[in-house]
Amino acid sequence: MDAMKNKLLLLVPPIFTSLHTSLQEEVFHEFWNLVYAPIMYMINDNSAAEDIIQEAFLKTIYHAPPIEEEKQLKAWIKVMVRNLTLNHLRRTKKVRNEVELESVYIGTGNSDRRESVEDAVEATLLEEQLMQYMMELKPLYRHLIELRWKKQLSYKEIAEELNSTEDKVRLKLHRAREALRNKAYTKRGILDE
């Protein structure tokens, strides 16, 4: 019964593989209960949490240090799971940051570009949010963004319309994009600096 009290101690490498299947499932559920909530708190993505739990469970089974107390094993597991979760966040952050505002379609809806109703709804919501953020920008920035993305004018055409140079248009448009990006980050609570 002492082994049932300290189920996580059954995760150590040679012991777990020799356990009966039903006991392995109990140990896994105990492991799940230990790590699921902290992972979900950090990433709020159920499928990613499941992947991290699976990776952490296998890492524990095959690479856990020799520990005799459940308290020590729990501490090791929590640190290992935290590191795996942070690694996941770093990988997904790189992917998220690769999406530039230039690649976001602001024009009228184009159903050929959408694969599903969910994508259409997400795109519409994103467009509405961006339009709201644009309304909070300086009028010049808003005008530049509309000329570039709604009317799809080139830098040269924008420069001609504004009686300016292409270099100045590029600089001001860069500042407008940065202002829009910062507005979106702060409003959505994803500014991590």
C-alpha positions as CSV (number, residue, x, y, z in Angstrom):
1,M,0.0,0.0,0.0
2,D,3.0,2.3,0.5
3,A,3.7,2.0,-3.2
4,M,0.2,3.1,-3.9
5,K,0.7,6.2,-1.7
6,N,3.9,7.1,-3.6
7,K,2.7,6.2,-7.2
8,L,5.1,8.7,-8.8
9,L,8.0,6.8,-7.4
10,L,7.0,4.0,-9.7
11,L,8.1,6.1,-12.7
12,V,11.8,5.5,-12.1
13,P,13.3,3.7,-15.1
14,P,13.5,0.0,-14.3
15,I,10.3,-0.2,-12.2
16,F,7.7,1.4,-14.5
17,T,8.2,-1.0,-17.4
18,S,7.7,-4.0,-15.2
19,L,4.4,-2.8,-13.8
20,H,1.0,-4.2,-14.7
21,T,-0.8,-2.1,-17.3
22,S,-3.6,-1.0,-15.0
23,L,-1.0,0.2,-12.5
24,Q,0.9,2.0,-15.3
25,E,-2.4,3.8,-16.2
26,E,-2.8,4.9,-12.5
27,V,0.7,6.2,-12.4
28,F,0.2,8.1,-15.7
29,H,-3.1,9.7,-14.3
30,E,-1.2,10.7,-11.2
31,F,1.5,12.2,-13.4
32,W,-1.2,13.9,-15.5
33,N,-2.8,15.5,-12.5
34,L,0.5,16.8,-11.3
35,V,1.5,18.6,-14.5
36,Y,-1.6,19.4,-16.5
37,A,-2.7,22.5,-14.6
38,P,0.7,24.3,-14.6
39,I,1.2,23.6,-18.3
40,M,-2.3,24.9,-19.2
41,Y,-1.6,28.0,-17.1
42,M,1.5,28.7,-19.1
43,I,0.2,27.9,-22.6
44,N,-3.6,27.6,-22.6
45,D,-3.6,25.1,-25.4
46,N,-4.9,21.7,-24.7
47,S,-3.4,19.8,-27.6
48,A,0.1,21.3,-27.0
49,A,-0.3,20.5,-23.3
50,E,-1.0,16.9,-24.1
51,D,2.1,16.8,-26.3
52,I,4.2,18.3,-23.6
53,I,2.8,15.8,-21.0
54,Q,3.6,12.9,-23.2
55,E,7.1,14.1,-23.8
56,A,7.6,14.8,-20.1
57,F,6.2,11.4,-19.2
58,L,8.5,9.5,-21.5
59,K,11.5,11.6,-20.4
60,T,10.6,10.8,-16.8
61,I,10.4,7.1,-17.5
62,Y,13.6,6.8,-19.4
63,H,15.8,9.6,-17.8
64,A,14.6,10.2,-14.3
65,P,17.5,10.5,-11.8
66,P,17.7,7.9,-9.1
67,I,15.4,9.4,-6.4
68,E,14.1,7.7,-3.3
69,E,11.5,10.3,-2.1
70,E,8.4,11.3,-4.0
71,K,8.9,14.9,-3.0
72,Q,12.3,15.0,-4.8
73,L,10.8,13.3,-7.9
74,K,7.9,15.8,-8.0
75,A,10.3,18.7,-7.8
76,W,12.4,17.2,-10.7
77,I,9.3,16.6,-12.8
78,K,8.0,20.1,-12.2
79,V,11.3,21.7,-13.3
80,M,11.6,19.4,-16.3
81,V,7.9,20.1,-17.3
82,R,8.5,23.8,-16.9
83,N,11.5,23.7,-19.2
84,L,9.7,21.7,-21.8
85,T,6.8,24.2,-21.7
86,L,9.1,27.2,-22.0
87,N,10.9,25.5,-24.9
88,H,7.4,25.0,-26.6
89,L,6.6,28.7,-26.0
90,R,9.9,29.8,-27.5
91,R,9.3,27.7,-30.6
92,T,5.7,28.9,-31.1
93,K,6.8,32.5,-30.3
94,K,9.2,32.4,-33.2
95,V,6.4,31.2,-35.5
96,R,4.0,33.8,-34.2
97,N,6.5,36.6,-34.7
98,E,7.2,35.5,-38.3
99,V,3.7,36.7,-39.2
100,E,4.1,40.3,-40.1
101,L,1.3,42.8,-40.3
102,E,2.2,43.2,-44.0
103,S,0.9,39.7,-44.6
104,V,-2.5,40.4,-43.1
105,Y,-5.2,41.0,-45.6
106,I,-7.2,44.2,-44.7
107,G,-9.3,44.6,-47.8
108,T,-12.8,43.3,-48.5
109,G,-13.6,39.7,-47.7
110,N,-12.4,37.2,-50.3
111,S,-13.9,33.8,-49.7
112,D,-11.5,32.0,-52.0
113,R,-8.7,32.6,-49.6
114,R,-10.5,31.0,-46.7
115,E,-10.6,27.2,-46.1
116,S,-13.4,27.1,-43.6
117,V,-16.0,29.0,-41.8
118,E,-13.8,29.2,-38.7
119,D,-11.0,30.8,-40.8
120,A,-13.5,33.3,-42.2
121,V,-14.7,34.2,-38.8
122,E,-11.2,34.6,-37.4
123,A,-10.2,36.7,-40.4
124,T,-13.2,39.0,-40.0
125,L,-12.5,39.4,-36.3
126,L,-8.9,40.2,-37.0
127,E,-9.8,42.7,-39.7
128,E,-12.3,44.4,-37.3
129,Q,-9.6,44.6,-34.6
130,L,-7.1,46.0,-37.0
131,M,-9.5,48.6,-38.3
132,Q,-10.3,49.6,-34.7
133,Y,-6.6,49.9,-33.9
134,M,-6.1,51.9,-37.1
135,M,-8.7,54.4,-36.0
136,E,-6.6,55.1,-33.0
137,L,-3.5,56.0,-35.1
138,K,-2.4,59.4,-36.3
139,P,-4.4,60.4,-39.4
140,L,-1.2,60.3,-41.6
141,Y,-0.3,56.8,-40.5
142,R,-3.9,55.6,-41.0
143,H,-3.9,57.2,-44.5
144,L,-0.6,55.6,-45.4
145,I,-1.7,52.1,-44.4
146,E,-5.0,52.5,-46.3
147,L,-3.1,53.6,-49.4
148,R,-0.7,50.7,-49.2
149,W,-2.9,47.8,-48.2
150,K,-6.5,48.8,-49.1
151,K,-5.7,50.5,-52.4
152,Q,-2.5,48.5,-52.9
153,L,-0.5,51.4,-54.2
154,S,3.3,51.1,-54.6
155,Y,5.7,53.3,-52.7
156,K,6.2,55.4,-55.8
157,E,2.5,55.9,-56.3
158,I,2.0,56.9,-52.6
159,A,4.9,59.3,-52.9
160,E,3.4,61.0,-55.9
161,E,0.0,61.3,-54.2
162,L,1.5,62.8,-51.1
163,N,4.1,65.0,-53.0
164,S,6.9,63.2,-51.1
165,T,9.8,60.9,-51.8
166,E,9.8,57.2,-51.8
167,D,12.3,57.1,-48.9
168,K,10.1,59.3,-46.8
169,V,7.1,57.2,-47.6
170,R,8.9,54.0,-46.7
171,L,10.1,55.5,-43.4
172,K,6.6,56.9,-42.5
173,L,5.0,53.6,-43.5
174,H,7.4,51.7,-41.3
175,R,6.6,53.9,-38.4
176,A,2.9,53.5,-39.1
177,R,3.3,49.7,-39.2
178,E,5.2,49.8,-35.9
179,A,2.5,52.0,-34.3
180,L,-0.2,49.6,-35.5
181,R,1.8,46.6,-34.3
182,N,2.4,48.1,-30.9
183,K,-1.2,49.1,-30.6
184,A,-2.3,45.5,-31.4
185,Y,0.2,44.0,-28.9
186,T,-0.7,46.3,-26.1
187,K,-4.5,45.9,-26.7
188,R,-4.4,42.2,-27.0
189,G,-2.0,41.8,-24.0
190,I,0.8,40.1,-25.9
191,L,3.5,42.6,-25.5
192,D,6.4,40.6,-24.0
193,E,9.0,43.3,-23.7
